[in-house]
Structure formats: C-alpha cells, structure tokens
Amino acid sequence: MKKFGLNIFFALFQVFAFLFEANAQDLIFQNDQLSIEAQTKKTEKGLDVIFKFDLKDGWHISWQNPGDAGIPTKFSFQNASLISSQSSAPEKFVYNDIITQYGFSKEAYYYFKLSDITDLPEVRVSWSVCRDYCEPQEASFRLYLQTNPLFDQMLEKGLKTFPKLIEKPVSARIKNGELTLFIKDLPDGISYFIPSDAGIFNADEEQLTFFKKAQNQQLKQDRLVVKTQKDRLPSFGVFITKDGAYQAFLTLSESHIFFILLFAFLGGMLLNLMPCVFPVLSLKALSMAKSAHSSEKHFLKALSYTAGVVFSFLIIAGLLFVLKAGGAALGWGFQLQSPIFVFVMIALFILILLFLFDVIHFNVPFLNTFSKLSSLNSFFTGFFAVLIASPCTGPFMGAAVGYALFESPKIYFPVFFFLGLGYALPFAMLEMFPNFLKRFIPKPGKWMQTVKYILSIPLFLTIFWLCWVLYHQIKTPKSSDLWQPYSSQVLEEALDNGDAVFIDFTAKWCLTCLLNERTVLSSESFINAAQENEIRLFKADWTNQNTQIFDALKSYGRSSVPLYVFYPEDSRDYVILPQILTPHSIFEIINSD
C-alpha cells in the first residue's frame, strides 16, 4: 500500500513538474540579441502581466515612437481586453549625428492590466532589434491565469524605470510650424521631450528651452519649443530631466482651440463652394426660389436647414468616433466607402426625383414633405447634403478635421458642430432674409417649372456619379503606366533613392478629386513636367477602405481626401499642395525644387 502511495505521489509530482516547465517555456523567449520574460498575477478584474526585455551586446529595441527609424514595439492580446499599460522611460540614441531613435539598450519593462478574459490569453509581441542594422522579430506568449512567484519582484524593479506621471496636463500650442509646450509646473533641467506619436517632428530636431525669473528669484523652466511637421498634438509625451523621466498628457491652450474651431467654421462655409455640394444643394435652391415670395416662416426653415446640417455632421462624427474606438481604420467620408451605402443613396435620390416631378404619390407625410418642398424638407435637405458632400474637404476644413480625429471628445465634437454651423450659414442667411431674394427672383409662375427642370440636372448627375462610384467599388482596378499604386514600402524605396515623388490621395466618390484630375493631373503639361523632372507619381485610391492609405493620411495630419503631397529630389521634407489645384500652384511647387 505504501509503495502504491509513493507511486501516486511521484506520478503527480511529474505531472505538476511538466505543467510548470510548460508554463515557464510559454513565458520565456530568447535569442542572440535579447531575452524576454513574462510574469503574471491573477486579480479580481482579470490578469496583470509584466514583460522584461534584457538586451545583449549593444543591441536595442524601439519605444512606441521609434524616432527617425525602427519599428515600434507592439503587444497584441487575444482572449482579453486591455485596461491600461505602462512602460519604462525611453532612451535617446544618435547615430553619426544623422539618425535619432528612441528605445531601450539594456532592459525594459512593460506592464499591462487585462480584463474580460474568455480563455487563456495569448499575446503576440513584435519589435525591431537594432545595432549596426535593424532586424524585425516577434514572439508569442501564452498567459496562464495564475500568480507567478516572481511577479511582485519583477514589478518592483519595473516601477523604478517607469516615468513619473504628472496629473495636471501640460498646455500646448501649435503656431507657424512650431510646437510650444508650457512646462513651468515640471521639474528643472529638462534635456529633451519625446512625443508619444512618431512624425510630429524629426527626432533630431533641436529643442529650445526658455526660462524666466519667478517671484522667489529662482530660475524656473517655462517653455519648450520645437519645429513641428504636423499641426497635430501628441496625446502624451515623456520629459527627460536630470532627476529622471516624467510622463504628461498634453492639452491645447485655449487660444489654439479657438483657432481650430474658427478653421472648422470657415472650412464649413467654404465647403459650399466645393463641387461635391452642388448637386444636393440644388434642392435647397429650388425650395428657396419657390418660397421667396410666400408667407412661409422663413426663419423656421433656416433653423430647420441648419439643424439638419449640424445633426448630420454630428451623427457621422459620432458613428466614426465609435468605430475608431473599436479599432477600425476609418477617416472622414467613410460612409461612401461602403457599396451598400452608395446603393441606398442611389435609390434615395431616384425616389426624390420621382416625387419632385410628381411621378409617384404616396399618402405618407414624410414622403409628401419632399414632394411639396415644405419646411421639414429644409431639415432633410441639410441632412442629405452633408452625407454626400462631407467626404470632400476644402480650405481650412482638412486641417481642422484631420486634427479633431486624433483628439479627445471635448475637442472632437465641437469641431464638427462648428463645421456644421459654417456649412449651413450661407443658405440659412439667405433663407432668413427673403426680401433680399425678392430683388432677384420674380413671383412664381410658369418659369418655376423650367427652373425645376434645370435644377434637377445636378440630381440626375448625382445619380449617374453614384452609379459610377459603385461600379468602381466592385470592379478590379486597372494598373497605369504613368501612375504607380501607392504603398508605404515602395514610397520608402523611392525616398531612399532620392527620387522626387508626387502622391495623389484620391477617391472616386470625391468630386473635388475628380475635378483636379481632369483639369490638372491628367493634363499634358503636368505629365510632361513630371517626366522632365523625373518625378515618380503615386496614386493612393481610397475609394474602398484601405488601412495603409488611412495610416498614410494620418501621418500627414489628415483624414480625408483630396490630399496632394510632393517630395523634392533628395529630400524627405514634403510639401502639401492646396486642395483645389491649378496649373500655377502645382508647377510653382515642382519648379521650386
């Protein structure tokens, strides 16, 4: 009996030893350049995980912002939701006074809190390890729902390397290509600032700090100024000081928020001049022509139209905000990237035309509203005008929307609210003052029927245009000898070769894009100039959803099309061209190289 009991004991011991060994193997990775170890701790909400990177023989890995080169270290979790994360403060590496990188050369810690665990969580870690060259690598770890005995010890060491968190956000301003951080509440002796996002400014850009005397006659750090490439604020950053590293969230100064909202308002007004808007606003023009001499409540119709515009902007912005929070790579105008949405819009505009010409009748108040062009029609005219026109952007609007899409809700939604107000203002003002219209519009008569036919032409064109968009969304795109399809890899190769590059970010549903292509980009003079100057032409077609193109737009601080980017020869400093192209504007940029 004793022998049987001993056999059972040894068998169980071997099973537990095997499980422990399998667990240990799942939490360790190593090669000639580095080793990675993970430790877990089971909590009431889920699981805490800490990773430790040990670098060997002068190799280093990149931070989430790698600087001028490198691949960010990324963690992708499965079967669990990420609550929060922390990492060690990054170091700065400079190679030959040319390339600057942010990362870790000795050891680095990453700490995560997980919840909503559905199964054994797995995490895929990807990074680039660099010394004389950079090598991309990755590894997968299986996280067991248990507490490892070395977790607390590793966490204690990791916490010593994490930057101290500054509770109060640091106020910032972007003006004339410079990012200014007002850092008077932070410790003295700031060496440099590392933004959370790559591409905000060159990592090797000189950072200037300014001082002023405080009341106690001691010198206090006041401002840090650096030239920026993007009119966009990083969500947070790390300040490297003599006393250690400090992490702070950034917020726009009140004056800068005012200018962003002003840009949104002006951009909304100018959007009325974009080709995208003309077809739908013909409905509004027809309504105003009919009611100019009537006794209708013009003020109410103006408010109704404004409400429809603002409501439509906020609905699209809200849906985009939710989808982006869920991880979708979408930008402004995403609705027209859906063939289903385009098909619904075709059917809707056909229905509007049929009611407009009294071809069909239904005793439904909602539909009769359209046929009679009543006050409620003003609301839906504004609503549908935004659905069709919003994918294109005009002056001021592109910068404002591109900035808002990467900001917090307190900036994001006010931008779209002011954009809607600006967009609605011109027609709302005409609607409010009918006496002004009476000077130019005669009393209703037979001429109204002729006007109806004339103003219905843009609606017919809209239907044909949407059918054309739908056709291009479902067909296989053709290659072009002149224009190369955009890809980040091919672009990098061209820039490494020192080639001059012109990128056309476009879409079939963007009428402004098509207008620029017909009048300028397909002209013989532009093609000859591109060939004579040996400019490589890239077309980034965003008609359908494309994550790589979205990431490229985001890197230029934009989230919509059209966007035109030019890189001169032997340069990575790019120029963003106007959204309405003219031969003069484009040749001036090309010839300035």
Disulfide bonds with the S-S distance in Angstrom:
Cys130-Cys134 2.07
Cys276-Cys392 2.31
Cys510-Cys513 2.38
